[in-house]
């Protein structure tokens, strides 16, 4: 079964079992009813962050959506033409670089950072959570705020950090930035204790 259809069917099954309407799920997650409907029908993919909101609303784990998907025998190669970018928020798009996210301890993704434009002198809100992160800049310029310091990364530059330190990253230029992003532990694995960022 197509992964989008499998995830959509699982969402619809859980929602109807809890007797939730699309409107109720929309209100609790902040996702539009139209988008949720498309996801349930398998005609739209859903970002990990949005799926995490849905799983919380429906009282299940993020990994439960991938039980059926992970059992599908698929080509281990993720070809560039297969990469599907989904929104994390208004400024970030992501593509997962694995066909079977349930089987591995870390999660590799490509992030596209939309231009944030010139920032004021104030740094963005910083986050902390369990785990580790690795960033490798492919295109553009990425600014990383880490534990009171500011680092500017250019194509070919990389950084590995302890996620328990206050951190965030932005694109403070007027061009799209592209980076390889790997985080550990993988939030899709059922045995993980990480809070997804």
BALO-995960 format. One record per residue: residue number from 1; residue in one letter; chain; x, y, z of N, C-alpha, C, O in turn. Coordinates in steps of 0.1 Angstrom, whole numbers. Layout:
// BALO-995960
n / res / chain / n.u / n.v / n.w / ca.u / ca.v / ca.w / c.u / c.v / c.w / o.u / o.v / o.w
NUM / A / A / X / Y / Z / X / Y / Z / X / Y / Z / X / Y / Z
...
// end
This chain:
// BALO-995960
n / res / chain / n.u / n.v / n.w / ca.u / ca.v / ca.w / c.u / c.v / c.w / o.u / o.v / o.w
1 / X / A / 8 / -12 / 0 / 0 / 0 / 0 / 9 / 12 / 0 / 19 / 13 / 6
2 / X / A / 5 / 23 / -7 / 12 / 35 / -7 / 13 / 41 / 7 / 3 / 41 / 14
3 / X / A / 25 / 46 / 11 / 26 / 51 / 25 / 16 / 62 / 29 / 11 / 62 / 40
4 / X / A / 14 / 71 / 19 / 4 / 82 / 23 / -10 / 76 / 25 / -17 / 81 / 34
5 / X / A / -14 / 66 / 17 / -27 / 60 / 19 / -28 / 52 / 32 / -38 / 52 / 39
6 / X / A / -17 / 45 / 35 / -16 / 37 / 48 / -17 / 47 / 60 / -25 / 44 / 69
7 / X / A / -10 / 58 / 60 / -11 / 67 / 71 / -24 / 74 / 72 / -30 / 75 / 83
8 / X / A / -30 / 78 / 60 / -43 / 84 / 60 / -54 / 75 / 65 / -62 / 79 / 73
9 / X / A / -53 / 62 / 61 / -63 / 52 / 66 / -62 / 50 / 81 / -72 / 49 / 88
10 / X / A / -50 / 50 / 86 / -48 / 48 / 100 / -53 / 60 / 108 / -60 / 59 / 118
11 / X / A / -51 / 72 / 103 / -57 / 84 / 109 / -72 / 84 / 110 / -78 / 86 / 120
12 / X / A / -78 / 81 / 98 / -92 / 80 / 97 / -98 / 70 / 107 / -108 / 72 / 113
13 / X / A / -91 / 58 / 107 / -96 / 47 / 116 / -96 / 52 / 131 / -105 / 49 / 138
14 / X / A / -85 / 58 / 135 / -84 / 63 / 149 / -94 / 74 / 152 / -100 / 74 / 163
15 / X / A / -95 / 83 / 142 / -105 / 94 / 144 / -119 / 89 / 146 / -126 / 94 / 155
16 / X / A / -123 / 80 / 137 / -137 / 75 / 138 / -139 / 67 / 150 / -150 / 67 / 156
17 / X / A / -129 / 59 / 154 / -130 / 51 / 166 / -132 / 60 / 179 / -139 / 56 / 188
18 / X / A / -126 / 72 / 179 / -128 / 81 / 190 / -140 / 90 / 188 / -143 / 98 / 196
19 / X / A / -147 / 88 / 177 / -159 / 96 / 173 / -156 / 111 / 173 / -163 / 119 / 177
20 / X / A / -144 / 114 / 167 / -140 / 128 / 165 / -144 / 132 / 151 / -143 / 124 / 141
21 / X / A / -148 / 144 / 149 / -150 / 150 / 136 / -138 / 156 / 131 / -128 / 159 / 139
22 / X / A / -137 / 158 / 118 / -125 / 165 / 112 / -124 / 179 / 119 / -113 / 184 / 121
23 / X / A / -135 / 185 / 122 / -135 / 199 / 128 / -128 / 198 / 141 / -120 / 207 / 145
24 / X / A / -131 / 188 / 149 / -125 / 187 / 163 / -110 / 185 / 162 / -103 / 191 / 169
25 / X / A / -106 / 176 / 152 / -92 / 174 / 151 / -85 / 186 / 146 / -74 / 190 / 150
26 / X / A / -91 / 194 / 137 / -86 / 206 / 132 / -84 / 216 / 143 / -74 / 223 / 143
27 / X / A / -94 / 217 / 151 / -93 / 227 / 162 / -82 / 223 / 172 / -75 / 232 / 177
28 / X / A / -80 / 211 / 175 / -70 / 206 / 185 / -56 / 207 / 179 / -46 / 209 / 187
29 / X / A / -54 / 205 / 166 / -41 / 205 / 160 / -37 / 217 / 153 / -25 / 220 / 151
30 / X / A / -47 / 226 / 150 / -43 / 238 / 142 / -42 / 236 / 127 / -38 / 245 / 120
31 / X / A / -45 / 223 / 123 / -44 / 220 / 109 / -58 / 222 / 102 / -68 / 219 / 109
32 / X / A / -58 / 226 / 90 / -71 / 229 / 84 / -79 / 216 / 81 / -73 / 205 / 79
33 / X / A / -92 / 217 / 81 / -101 / 205 / 78 / -98 / 200 / 64 / -98 / 188 / 61
34 / X / A / -96 / 209 / 54 / -93 / 205 / 40 / -80 / 197 / 39 / -80 / 187 / 32
35 / X / A / -70 / 201 / 46 / -57 / 194 / 46 / -59 / 180 / 53 / -54 / 170 / 48
36 / X / A / -66 / 180 / 64 / -68 / 167 / 71 / -76 / 157 / 63 / -73 / 145 / 62
37 / X / A / -85 / 162 / 55 / -93 / 154 / 46 / -84 / 148 / 35 / -86 / 136 / 32
38 / X / A / -76 / 156 / 30 / -67 / 152 / 19 / -57 / 141 / 25 / -54 / 131 / 18
39 / X / A / -52 / 143 / 37 / -43 / 134 / 43 / -50 / 120 / 45 / -45 / 110 / 42
40 / X / A / -62 / 121 / 50 / -70 / 108 / 53 / -72 / 101 / 40 / -73 / 88 / 40
41 / X / A / -74 / 108 / 29 / -76 / 101 / 16 / -64 / 97 / 9 / -64 / 91 / -2
42 / X / A / -52 / 100 / 15 / -39 / 96 / 9 / -35 / 104 / -2 / -26 / 100 / -10
43 / X / A / -41 / 116 / -5 / -37 / 124 / -16 / -28 / 135 / -13 / -23 / 143 / -21
44 / X / A / -25 / 136 / 0 / -15 / 146 / 5 / -6 / 140 / 16 / -11 / 133 / 24
45 / X / A / 7 / 143 / 15 / 16 / 138 / 25 / 15 / 147 / 37 / 11 / 159 / 36
46 / X / A / 20 / 142 / 49 / 19 / 150 / 61 / 33 / 151 / 67 / 40 / 141 / 68
47 / X / A / 37 / 163 / 71 / 50 / 165 / 78 / 50 / 158 / 91 / 40 / 156 / 98
48 / X / A / 62 / 154 / 96 / 63 / 147 / 108 / 58 / 156 / 120 / 51 / 150 / 129
49 / X / A / 60 / 168 / 120 / 55 / 177 / 130 / 40 / 177 / 131 / 34 / 176 / 142
50 / X / A / 34 / 178 / 119 / 19 / 177 / 119 / 14 / 164 / 123 / 3 / 163 / 130
51 / X / A / 21 / 153 / 119 / 16 / 140 / 123 / 18 / 138 / 138 / 10 / 131 / 144
52 / X / A / 28 / 144 / 144 / 29 / 144 / 159 / 18 / 150 / 166 / 13 / 145 / 176
53 / X / A / 13 / 161 / 160 / 1 / 168 / 166 / -11 / 159 / 165 / -19 / 159 / 174
54 / X / A / -13 / 153 / 153 / -24 / 144 / 151 / -24 / 132 / 161 / -34 / 129 / 166
55 / X / A / -12 / 126 / 162 / -11 / 115 / 171 / -14 / 118 / 185 / -21 / 111 / 192
56 / X / A / -10 / 130 / 190 / -13 / 135 / 203 / -28 / 137 / 205 / -34 / 133 / 215
57 / X / A / -34 / 143 / 195 / -49 / 145 / 195 / -57 / 132 / 196 / -67 / 131 / 203
58 / X / A / -52 / 122 / 188 / -59 / 109 / 188 / -55 / 99 / 198 / -59 / 88 / 199
59 / X / A / -46 / 104 / 207 / -41 / 95 / 218 / -33 / 83 / 215 / -35 / 72 / 220
60 / X / A / -24 / 85 / 205 / -16 / 74 / 201 / -1 / 79 / 199 / 1 / 91 / 201
61 / X / A / 8 / 70 / 195 / 22 / 74 / 194 / 24 / 77 / 179 / 17 / 72 / 170
62 / X / A / 35 / 85 / 177 / 39 / 88 / 163 / 42 / 75 / 155 / 39 / 74 / 144
63 / X / A / 49 / 66 / 162 / 53 / 54 / 155 / 42 / 45 / 151 / 43 / 37 / 142
64 / X / A / 30 / 46 / 157 / 19 / 37 / 154 / 14 / 39 / 139 / 8 / 30 / 134
65 / X / A / 17 / 51 / 134 / 13 / 53 / 120 / 21 / 46 / 110 / 18 / 45 / 98
66 / X / A / 32 / 41 / 114 / 42 / 35 / 105 / 43 / 19 / 106 / 52 / 13 / 100
67 / X / A / 34 / 13 / 114 / 35 / -1 / 116 / 33 / -8 / 103 / 41 / -17 / 99
68 / X / A / 23 / -4 / 95 / 20 / -11 / 82 / 30 / -6 / 72 / 35 / -15 / 64
69 / X / A / 34 / 6 / 72 / 43 / 12 / 62 / 57 / 5 / 63 / 63 / 2 / 53
70 / X / A / 62 / 3 / 76 / 75 / -3 / 78 / 76 / -17 / 73 / 87 / -22 / 70
71 / X / A / 65 / -24 / 72 / 65 / -38 / 68 / 66 / -40 / 53 / 68 / -51 / 48
72 / X / A / 64 / -29 / 46 / 64 / -30 / 31 / 79 / -31 / 26 / 87 / -23 / 31
73 / X / A / 81 / -40 / 17 / 95 / -43 / 12 / 97 / -32 / 1 / 91 / -32 / -9
74 / X / A / 106 / -23 / 4 / 108 / -12 / -5 / 123 / -11 / -9 / 132 / -16 / -2
75 / X / A / 126 / -4 / -20 / 140 / -1 / -24 / 146 / 7 / -14 / 140 / 17 / -10
76 / X / A / 158 / 4 / -9 / 164 / 12 / 2 / 170 / 25 / -3 / 173 / 34 / 5
77 / X / A / 171 / 27 / -16 / 176 / 39 / -22 / 165 / 50 / -23 / 154 / 47 / -28
78 / X / A / 168 / 61 / -17 / 159 / 73 / -19 / 164 / 81 / -30 / 175 / 88 / -29
79 / X / A / 158 / 81 / -42 / 162 / 88 / -53 / 158 / 103 / -52 / 148 / 106 / -46
80 / X / A / 166 / 112 / -58 / 163 / 126 / -56 / 149 / 130 / -62 / 143 / 139 / -57
81 / X / A / 145 / 123 / -72 / 132 / 126 / -78 / 121 / 121 / -69 / 109 / 125 / -72
82 / X / A / 123 / 113 / -59 / 113 / 108 / -50 / 111 / 117 / -38 / 101 / 116 / -31
83 / X / A / 120 / 126 / -36 / 120 / 134 / -24 / 107 / 143 / -25 / 106 / 151 / -34
84 / X / A / 99 / 142 / -14 / 87 / 150 / -14 / 88 / 160 / -2 / 89 / 155 / 10
85 / X / A / 88 / 172 / -5 / 90 / 182 / 6 / 76 / 186 / 12 / 66 / 188 / 5
86 / X / A / 75 / 186 / 25 / 63 / 189 / 32 / 67 / 200 / 42 / 78 / 201 / 47
87 / X / A / 57 / 209 / 45 / 60 / 220 / 54 / 61 / 216 / 69 / 53 / 209 / 74
88 / X / A / 72 / 221 / 75 / 73 / 220 / 90 / 66 / 232 / 96 / 59 / 230 / 106
89 / X / A / 68 / 244 / 90 / 61 / 256 / 94 / 62 / 265 / 82 / 65 / 261 / 71
90 / X / A / 59 / 278 / 84 / 58 / 288 / 73 / 72 / 290 / 66 / 73 / 294 / 55
91 / X / A / 83 / 287 / 74 / 96 / 290 / 69 / 105 / 278 / 65 / 115 / 279 / 59
92 / X / A / 100 / 266 / 69 / 108 / 254 / 67 / 100 / 243 / 60 / 89 / 240 / 63
93 / X / A / 107 / 237 / 49 / 102 / 225 / 42 / 111 / 213 / 45 / 123 / 216 / 46
94 / X / A / 106 / 201 / 46 / 115 / 190 / 48 / 112 / 178 / 39 / 101 / 176 / 34
95 / X / A / 122 / 170 / 37 / 121 / 157 / 29 / 128 / 147 / 37 / 140 / 148 / 40
96 / X / A / 121 / 136 / 41 / 128 / 125 / 48 / 136 / 116 / 39 / 131 / 112 / 28
97 / X / A / 148 / 113 / 42 / 157 / 106 / 34 / 158 / 91 / 37 / 169 / 85 / 38
98 / X / A / 146 / 85 / 40 / 146 / 71 / 43 / 132 / 65 / 39 / 122 / 72 / 41
99 / X / A / 132 / 53 / 33 / 119 / 47 / 30 / 113 / 40 / 42 / 101 / 36 / 43
100 / X / A / 122 / 37 / 52 / 118 / 29 / 63 / 123 / 36 / 76 / 133 / 31 / 82
101 / X / A / 116 / 46 / 81 / 121 / 54 / 92 / 120 / 47 / 105 / 126 / 51 / 115
102 / X / A / 112 / 36 / 106 / 111 / 29 / 118 / 123 / 20 / 122 / 124 / 16 / 134
103 / X / A / 131 / 17 / 113 / 142 / 7 / 115 / 155 / 13 / 120 / 164 / 5 / 122
104 / X / A / 156 / 26 / 121 / 169 / 31 / 124 / 169 / 41 / 136 / 158 / 46 / 139
105 / X / A / 180 / 42 / 142 / 181 / 50 / 154 / 182 / 65 / 152 / 179 / 73 / 161
106 / X / A / 186 / 69 / 140 / 186 / 83 / 137 / 178 / 86 / 124 / 175 / 77 / 117
107 / X / A / 174 / 99 / 123 / 165 / 103 / 112 / 172 / 113 / 103 / 174 / 124 / 108
108 / X / A / 174 / 110 / 91 / 181 / 119 / 81 / 170 / 127 / 73 / 161 / 120 / 68
109 / X / A / 172 / 140 / 71 / 163 / 148 / 63 / 170 / 159 / 56 / 181 / 162 / 59
110 / X / A / 164 / 164 / 46 / 168 / 176 / 39 / 159 / 187 / 43 / 146 / 185 / 42
111 / X / A / 164 / 198 / 48 / 156 / 210 / 51 / 158 / 221 / 41 / 170 / 224 / 38
112 / X / A / 147 / 227 / 37 / 148 / 240 / 29 / 144 / 251 / 38 / 132 / 251 / 43
113 / X / A / 153 / 260 / 41 / 149 / 272 / 49 / 146 / 284 / 40 / 155 / 289 / 33
114 / X / A / 134 / 288 / 41 / 130 / 300 / 33 / 137 / 312 / 39 / 140 / 313 / 51
115 / X / A / 138 / 323 / 30 / 145 / 335 / 35 / 137 / 341 / 47 / 125 / 344 / 46
116 / X / A / 144 / 343 / 58 / 138 / 350 / 69 / 140 / 365 / 68 / 133 / 373 / 75
117 / X / A / 149 / 369 / 59 / 152 / 383 / 58 / 161 / 388 / 69 / 165 / 380 / 78
118 / X / A / 164 / 400 / 69 / 173 / 406 / 80 / 166 / 405 / 93 / 155 / 410 / 95
119 / X / A / 173 / 399 / 103 / 167 / 398 / 117 / 172 / 410 / 125 / 182 / 417 / 122
120 / X / A / 164 / 414 / 135 / 168 / 423 / 144 / 180 / 417 / 152 / 183 / 406 / 150
121 / X / A / 185 / 425 / 161 / 196 / 420 / 169 / 192 / 409 / 179 / 200 / 402 / 184
122 / X / A / 179 / 407 / 181 / 174 / 397 / 190 / 175 / 383 / 183 / 172 / 381 / 171
123 / X / A / 181 / 373 / 191 / 182 / 360 / 185 / 168 / 353 / 186 / 160 / 357 / 194
124 / X / A / 166 / 343 / 178 / 153 / 336 / 178 / 152 / 328 / 191 / 161 / 326 / 198
125 / X / A / 139 / 323 / 193 / 137 / 315 / 205 / 145 / 303 / 204 / 145 / 296 / 194
126 / X / A / 152 / 300 / 215 / 160 / 288 / 216 / 153 / 276 / 222 / 144 / 278 / 231
127 / X / A / 156 / 264 / 218 / 150 / 252 / 223 / 160 / 242 / 229 / 172 / 243 / 226
128 / X / A / 155 / 234 / 238 / 163 / 223 / 243 / 155 / 210 / 243 / 143 / 211 / 245
129 / X / A / 161 / 199 / 241 / 154 / 186 / 241 / 165 / 175 / 242 / 177 / 178 / 240
130 / X / A / 161 / 163 / 244 / 170 / 152 / 245 / 175 / 149 / 231 / 168 / 149 / 221
131 / X / A / 188 / 145 / 230 / 194 / 140 / 218 / 205 / 147 / 212 / 212 / 155 / 219
132 / X / A / 208 / 145 / 200 / 219 / 151 / 192 / 214 / 155 / 179 / 205 / 149 / 173
133 / X / A / 221 / 165 / 173 / 217 / 169 / 159 / 230 / 172 / 151 / 240 / 175 / 156
134 / X / A / 229 / 169 / 138 / 240 / 172 / 129 / 234 / 180 / 117 / 224 / 177 / 112
135 / X / A / 241 / 191 / 113 / 237 / 199 / 102 / 248 / 201 / 93 / 260 / 203 / 97
136 / X / A / 245 / 199 / 80 / 255 / 201 / 69 / 249 / 210 / 59 / 239 / 206 / 53
137 / X / A / 255 / 221 / 56 / 249 / 231 / 47 / 252 / 227 / 32 / 264 / 226 / 29
138 / X / A / 242 / 225 / 24 / 244 / 222 / 10 / 243 / 234 / 1 / 251 / 235 / -8
139 / X / A / 234 / 243 / 4 / 233 / 256 / -4 / 229 / 267 / 6 / 222 / 265 / 16
140 / X / A / 233 / 279 / 2 / 229 / 291 / 10 / 237 / 292 / 23 / 248 / 286 / 25
141 / X / A / 232 / 301 / 32 / 239 / 304 / 45 / 229 / 301 / 56 / 218 / 306 / 56
142 / X / A / 233 / 294 / 66 / 225 / 291 / 78 / 232 / 296 / 90 / 244 / 295 / 92
143 / X / A / 224 / 303 / 98 / 229 / 309 / 111 / 224 / 300 / 122 / 212 / 298 / 124
144 / X / A / 233 / 296 / 130 / 230 / 287 / 141 / 233 / 294 / 154 / 244 / 300 / 157
145 / X / A / 223 / 295 / 163 / 224 / 300 / 176 / 225 / 289 / 186 / 217 / 280 / 186
146 / X / A / 236 / 288 / 194 / 239 / 277 / 202 / 245 / 282 / 216 / 256 / 287 / 216
147 / X / A / 237 / 280 / 226 / 243 / 282 / 240 / 249 / 296 / 242 / 260 / 297 / 248
148 / X / A / 243 / 306 / 236 / 248 / 320 / 238 / 258 / 324 / 227 / 262 / 336 / 227
149 / X / A / 261 / 316 / 218 / 270 / 320 / 207 / 262 / 319 / 193 / 252 / 312 / 192
150 / X / A / 267 / 326 / 183 / 261 / 326 / 170 / 272 / 322 / 160 / 283 / 327 / 160
151 / X / A / 268 / 312 / 151 / 277 / 307 / 141 / 270 / 308 / 128 / 259 / 305 / 126
152 / X / A / 278 / 312 / 118 / 273 / 313 / 104 / 280 / 302 / 96 / 292 / 301 / 95
153 / X / A / 271 / 294 / 90 / 276 / 282 / 83 / 273 / 284 / 68 / 262 / 288 / 64
154 / X / A / 284 / 282 / 60 / 283 / 283 / 45 / 283 / 269 / 39 / 286 / 260 / 46
155 / X / A / 280 / 268 / 26 / 280 / 255 / 19 / 293 / 247 / 22 / 304 / 253 / 21
156 / X / A / 292 / 235 / 26 / 303 / 227 / 30 / 306 / 227 / 45 / 314 / 218 / 50
157 / X / A / 300 / 236 / 52 / 302 / 237 / 67 / 292 / 228 / 74 / 281 / 226 / 69
158 / X / A / 297 / 222 / 85 / 288 / 214 / 93 / 289 / 216 / 108 / 299 / 223 / 112
159 / X / A / 280 / 211 / 115 / 280 / 213 / 130 / 272 / 202 / 136 / 261 / 198 / 132
160 / X / A / 278 / 196 / 147 / 271 / 186 / 155 / 269 / 191 / 169 / 279 / 196 / 175
161 / X / A / 257 / 190 / 174 / 255 / 196 / 187 / 247 / 187 / 196 / 241 / 177 / 192
162 / X / A / 249 / 189 / 209 / 241 / 183 / 220 / 228 / 190 / 221 / 228 / 202 / 224
163 / X / A / 217 / 184 / 218 / 204 / 191 / 217 / 199 / 196 / 231 / 189 / 203 / 232
164 / X / A / 205 / 192 / 242 / 201 / 197 / 255 / 206 / 211 / 257 / 202 / 217 / 267
165 / X / A / 215 / 216 / 248 / 220 / 230 / 249 / 210 / 239 / 242 / 204 / 235 / 231
166 / X / A / 207 / 251 / 247 / 198 / 260 / 240 / 202 / 263 / 226 / 214 / 266 / 224
167 / X / A / 194 / 260 / 216 / 198 / 262 / 202 / 186 / 265 / 193 / 175 / 263 / 196
168 / X / A / 189 / 270 / 181 / 180 / 272 / 170 / 188 / 276 / 158 / 200 / 280 / 159
169 / X / A / 182 / 275 / 146 / 189 / 279 / 134 / 179 / 286 / 125 / 167 / 283 / 125
170 / X / A / 185 / 296 / 117 / 176 / 304 / 108 / 184 / 307 / 95 / 196 / 304 / 94
171 / X / A / 176 / 312 / 86 / 182 / 317 / 73 / 179 / 332 / 74 / 168 / 336 / 72
172 / X / A / 190 / 339 / 76 / 189 / 354 / 77 / 192 / 361 / 64 / 195 / 373 / 64
173 / X / A / 192 / 354 / 53 / 195 / 360 / 40 / 182 / 361 / 32 / 171 / 358 / 37
174 / X / A / 184 / 365 / 20 / 172 / 367 / 11 / 171 / 355 / 0 / 164 / 357 / -10
175 / X / A / 179 / 344 / 3 / 179 / 333 / -6 / 176 / 320 / 2 / 179 / 319 / 13
176 / X / A / 170 / 310 / -5 / 167 / 298 / 1 / 180 / 291 / 5 / 190 / 291 / -2
177 / X / A / 180 / 285 / 17 / 191 / 277 / 22 / 187 / 262 / 22 / 176 / 259 / 25
178 / X / A / 196 / 253 / 19 / 193 / 239 / 19 / 204 / 232 / 28 / 216 / 234 / 26
179 / X / A / 199 / 223 / 37 / 208 / 216 / 45 / 204 / 202 / 48 / 192 / 198 / 48
180 / X / A / 214 / 193 / 50 / 212 / 180 / 55 / 211 / 181 / 70 / 219 / 187 / 77
181 / X / A / 200 / 175 / 75 / 198 / 175 / 90 / 195 / 161 / 95 / 187 / 154 / 90
182 / X / A / 203 / 157 / 105 / 202 / 144 / 111 / 200 / 145 / 126 / 207 / 152 / 132
183 / X / A / 189 / 139 / 131 / 187 / 140 / 145 / 186 / 126 / 151 / 181 / 116 / 145
184 / X / A / 191 / 125 / 164 / 191 / 113 / 171 / 186 / 116 / 185 / 190 / 126 / 191
185 / X / A / 177 / 108 / 191 / 171 / 96 / 186 / 160 / 99 / 175 / 155 / 110 / 175
186 / X / A / 157 / 89 / 168 / 147 / 90 / 158 / 133 / 90 / 164 / 130 / 80 / 171
187 / X / A / 125 / 100 / 162 / 112 / 101 / 169 / 102 / 91 / 164 / 91 / 89 / 170
188 / X / A / 105 / 84 / 153 / 96 / 74 / 148 / 97 / 61 / 155 / 88 / 53 / 155
189 / X / A / 108 / 58 / 161 / 110 / 46 / 168 / 102 / 45 / 181 / 102 / 55 / 189
190 / X / A / 95 / 35 / 183 / 86 / 34 / 195 / 93 / 34 / 208 / 87 / 37 / 218
191 / X / A / 106 / 31 / 208 / 113 / 30 / 221 / 120 / 43 / 224 / 128 / 44 / 234
192 / X / A / 118 / 54 / 216 / 125 / 66 / 218 / 119 / 74 / 229 / 106 / 73 / 232
193 / X / A / 127 / 82 / 237 / 122 / 91 / 247 / 123 / 105 / 243 / 121 / 114 / 252
194 / X / A / 126 / 108 / 231 / 129 / 122 / 227 / 116 / 129 / 225 / 106 / 124 / 221
195 / X / A / 117 / 142 / 228 / 106 / 151 / 224 / 110 / 156 / 210 / 120 / 162 / 208
196 / X / A / 101 / 154 / 201 / 104 / 158 / 187 / 104 / 173 / 186 / 96 / 181 / 191
197 / X / A / 114 / 178 / 178 / 116 / 192 / 176 / 111 / 195 / 162 / 112 / 207 / 158
// end
